[in-house]
């Protein structure tokens, strides 16, 4: 049964959302495989960055959950793609069963096209209608959403902001600050200072091991614990290997925590330069609601990263979750204002008949649009990829 908020969103969607009609300037369609080279060029023209062939192949066509979905607008005169709304297929575990969702992804209107705002609405409505009609998808989500986009999405597309992740940070070394202040000699000063400011030690409860590629033990762990959450994006071995270890853009580190020889949890993070400082950002941390385990994993990742001269370890988390409490318990960890909050939105994919879905479908939408039901980490979306 839908709550009043979702019923209101359905009423609004039914009045506003239509499959965009072809006109003398544009025609609209669901993209086919041979349309994608033009879509790539549109994104390059809009966002000002060219993706390598390897990047495109990985991001668009390597995903174990399935191929992308895209609604495009084509200029009638030039036959070129001038607007596109893309989504990445995502499998999730929702209320004890497998569910198909779509991660709202690259959306662009060519900067030279007049009436871009209307086109943006047309292709986004088209996505919400067609992905349900053709793929049976009932919901979508996205991360790193800007306030202006959220405001517009709530008004036009029935978006719901479900989570707002606060970035936490643990300083791993004084060396970066000392180098910035004193130059080369600062490296020596920082190294000495670090001796007197050690990172928190690890307990003996878990054995931490580096994981180079995920295997059966990850699948066993996730299957045993996935019902702890009403909503969680798939974290099977194939998906994690594609997401992190096959990623041509960034290298990732992974540690597993083992108890009695069995995998109990894991942490995955990325190390990269932020301005002039090498930082680490945790993109996934699975702890099975064990706060002590979550704390140990974050500490272990921090200690590992420090060996490669990472200056700060970060993770953005929802307040009052087990992960947030675990990080907050670590001496020196604190919320940082240098990084924006990460806002997560969901949207119902209501299709051609918003009021004609099954009770099961509406129940799924109801679950998805409540942030309290989610286990979410920043790696669930295409974080800087």
C-alpha angles and dihedrals in degrees: 000000000000122000122234093262093057093043089055090048091052092050091051093045092050091056097042109030120082133150102264112258119229114249139177091282106037143020124199133216146151105267121252124208094265091055093064099082087062090046090054090051091049091055091048091052092046102041099030096230130105119218118214120243088249091053093049093047092051098043100042106028109021099066111120090212092066146273124314124266122220140175115204141189117218124202107240093213102045099025089226127137106251101169134027138178112195133187134189118224112244128185117210140178107241123177093338100314141079115271134186118228137165126231108221103233138161113006118177144163117196109258092231095057119102117224094032094157093058091046090050090056093045096054093042092052087046090055093050091051102039100042089057095042096046104028103026091237114159101184146028136193142187141187138212088041118174119229092244091053091048092050091049092044093052091051099044110021108027095251119174121203102220105168139023111195118208115213114236123195137196119195108227100182141012090213098094092052092046093049091049091051103036105022121222094349088056089073090065092044091051093048091054092046090052090058089064094042105051123177118253112280125242125247123238093240095096137034111224117214132179113244116209095182133003120253143170095306090065091052091048092051095047095046090051094050108028093098089065085085132046090216129028131149113241114275100179118148094259092052095046092047091051094043097049116009099039091044107123093196103056140019118230135201124216132190126187124206112218129196120184088351095303129110109254100173144331144215128210124191143169127224119208143144115273106191099313101334129087107233136177124220121195108225099176133018119172115192107151090235091300104137095192090052091049090052092049092049094051091047092048092051090049093051091048093048093049090062087064091049096257107165101201137020116210140185130174112218141170114254120259094017123128090252093052093048090049094053093042089057092062115097111248097017114126143157111273123214092198091084127056121243113262109237118202122204134190130197134192114238096218100175127197096325110038093185097043102077127115124261087249091057093048090048089054092050090049091053095045095051094058113082093203088071096058135095099199137171130176092253089068087082133041096280105197090331 
